[in-house]
């Protein structure tokens, strides 16, 4: 049997993903460790996969200067935090 889950992938603020970071990446540590330096910079944004109104996966994007060249090039770093699996589920993405 295949179950279809209604999921939304959307832009969220850092506060929305901090509980997920705490439960999966910072378990046993103080909640304050879930706030990263780049979280609130103007060019940083966060995306989350929302299932049943709860973030289950998130990614943070921010520009970073490249050290590969002498020029001040920027590229986007993807921090994929696959924090929950949706085993054997058909996922329907909605725009």
N, C-alpha and C positions, 0 to 999 in steps of 0.2 A: 504494500500500500504506500502510495506517495502522498505526503502531506505538503500542501502549499502554505508557506508562511508569508504573511504580508510584511514586507520590510521596506524601510525607507532609508536611503543614504542621503544624508544632508549635512550642511554646515552647522556646527554647534560651537558654543563657546567653551573655553577651557574648563570652566566649572562643571560642565555637564559630563566631561570624561574623567574628572579626577577620582570619583568613586571607583570607576573601572580600573584605573591605574593602581589605586590602592589595593583593590582585591586581588589583582593579578600580578602586578609588578613590584608592589611595595608591601606585600603581606607581612604583618608583624612589625612594620615600621610606623613611625608617626605619620599622620595624614598630611602634615605639612611637607613631607618629602615628595608629594605628588605634583607639586607646582614647580615647573621648570622655568629657567631664566627666559627662554624665548617665547613662552606661552602668550605673553601679553604685548609682544612687539607688534607694531602696526602692520607688517607684512606677513605675520604668522596667521594661519587659519587651521581649523580642526574639522575633520569630517568623521562622521560616525554612522555605523549601521545600526538602525533602531529596530528592535523586535519587541513587540508588546510594550511599547513606550519606554524601552530600556536600551541604552547603548550596549552592544555586545562586542563590537569591534571598532577601533578608532585609528585614525592616522593624523599626524600633525605635519604640516608643511610650512617651511620657512626658507627664505633665501640665505645662502651662505657663500662667502667669498671663496673662490677656487684657489687652491694652493698649487694647482697643476701648471699654471702659467704666471708670468710676471704681471699681466694685466689684471685689472680688478673685474674679473668675470663673476657672474652669479649663476647659481643653479639651485634647483629645488631639491631638498632632501626629503625623502619619504621615510617616516618612521612608522612602519606598518606594525601594528600591535595586534596580532591575531590572537585575541584573548578568549575567544569562544568558538567552538566548532558547531556547525549546524549539520551534523551527520545525517546522511540519508534523507535530506530534505530538499525539495525543489524550492528554489528561491525565486520569487517574482519581484523584479525591480520596477519601481514606479517612478516616473519623472515628476 
